[in-house]
Amino acid sequence: MVEKIGNFDVAIIGSGPGGYVAAIRAGQLGLSTVLIEKDPQPGGTCLHRGCIPTKALLQSAHVIDLARESSYFGITIPEANVDVPAVLSFQKKVVQKNAKGVEFLLKKNGVTTVRGTGRLDGLNSIRVVSDESTEQLIEAKNIILATGSVPSRPGFLDFSIPSIITSDEALHLESIPKKSIVLGAGAVGCEFASILRSFGSEVVLVELLDRLLPVEDHECSAELMRSFKKRGILSRVSTRLEKASTTDSGLEVVLVSEDGEEETLEADMLLCAVGRKPVTDSLKLDQVGIKTDQGFIPVQPNQSTTRSHIYAIGDIVADRAQLAHVASAEGIIAVESIAGLKTEPIRNDRVPYATYCHPEVASVGLTENAAREAGHELKISKFPLSALGKAGIVGRAIPGFFKIIADARYGEIIGIHIIGPHATDLISEGCAILGLEGTAADLAHIIHPHPTLGEGMMEAAHGLVGGAIHM
């Protein structure tokens, strides 16, 4: 028997940072809203299998690194060890606190939640199947698809081998492997390489392209590679993984460099971090005439699909960065469009990127190479963090810099890149500057507090309009 649930203004499939934000905004606007989620709690991949639990591990990694350096600050810590069960307990507490917060916000805003797996059952209906195999049919005037993504599992790896894993499994390791190989040097790969190294694993990071964090500015990539080398993380760029097989002692992995040279490594674990696959196959999009491109859904600026009342947001959207904050912004755009409000579409060149490894890397706007390819005549300024008064307070040797890219003709800032401590927090100022179409002169005239790492942003701006003061 199928239970039918009332006609809602908005039905949302998926409660990740796109879906739950869309639901809250819809509730704020007075739209009757239902949110469908297959997991026991809302939050999606970001909260339960991505952003939040990973950053909790990174915080634990930061603490153990700080403990090892404590003598620099005049503090003696005789012995600091990683207690894996306690680390996982801390991670769980962080996740649960956030999940309960999301549940409270959904309830506060009058959102109806339905547990189960949802798929389209017509232009205005969604069929939901629960774990108990009961079915519900939900009718809605508008539908938002927010089903997110899962880690890619390339066919050349045998994931039935317990020691070959993805980020999902890496979040729950019961012990730290002595030797680890991380395949893929994007944000996920670099973050887990950083975590594993801090926790005591020997790490080799393998990337098919010619540098770490290929979406970032080339100078940030080079600085990260130098910093990783100092930490003992070995990077193999322009290198493909030929095969991975089991041995009596663990794994044997064969790497092939760009010039064809083979390297055989032994490891206890191989973590595959080569991207994420959109979850759209189960939605039955063909039933309503929505086509995908390799699983991704093309959308209009207001997030609508080829069916104007069906919207798509988050990791399933074509030609967008798979980032939690992008999904949230898209969710608000979709709901406000449904409500008849004026919306501003996502601009890919205004989307901030953040990687939380040590050192952190963050950026907004164009890289130097992308800006040149776009035909801009450039003025570029770099300011090293080591020149700041706060640097020696933060740590013994602070790597990194601020890099500002401006259009030479008008002075408009078109790219900001940061590598170093707290880069992922510091980039928010850059988002505001680019969003307001600020110039180097505008930024240089803004007084920044002293002593802070944020002064590096001001100093880099001074470098474009007359010269940095402290360099």
Secondary structure as UniProt FT lines:
FT   STRAND          2..13
FT   TURN            17..18
FT   HELIX           19..28
FT   TURN            29..30
FT   STRAND          33..37
FT   HELIX           44..49
FT   HELIX           51..68
FT   HELIX           70..73
FT   HELIX           84..108
FT   TURN            109..110
FT   STRAND          112..115
FT   STRAND          117..122
FT   TURN            123..124
FT   STRAND          125..129
FT   TURN            131..132
FT   STRAND          135..145
FT   STRAND          149..151
FT   TURN            155..156
FT   TURN            159..160
FT   TURN            162..163
FT   STRAND          164..166
FT   HELIX           167..170
FT   TURN            171..172
FT   STRAND          179..183
FT   HELIX           187..198
FT   TURN            199..200
FT   STRAND          202..206
FT   TURN            214..215
FT   HELIX           218..231
FT   STRAND          234..236
FT   STRAND          239..246
FT   STRAND          251..257
FT   TURN            258..259
FT   STRAND          262..267
FT   STRAND          269..272
FT   STRAND          276..278
FT   HELIX           281..283
FT   HELIX           285..288
FT   TURN            294..295
FT   STRAND          296..297
FT   TURN            301..302
FT   TURN            308..309
FT   STRAND          310..312
FT   HELIX           314..316
FT   TURN            318..319
FT   HELIX           324..338
FT   TURN            339..340
FT   HELIX           348..350
FT   STRAND          353..355
FT   STRAND          361..365
FT   HELIX           368..373
FT   TURN            374..375
FT   STRAND          378..384
FT   HELIX           385..387
FT   TURN            389..390
FT   HELIX           391..394
FT   STRAND          401..407
FT   TURN            408..410
FT   STRAND          412..419
FT   TURN            421..422
FT   HELIX           423..435
FT   TURN            436..437
FT   HELIX           440..444
FT   TURN            453..454
FT   HELIX           455..465
FT   TURN            469..470
//
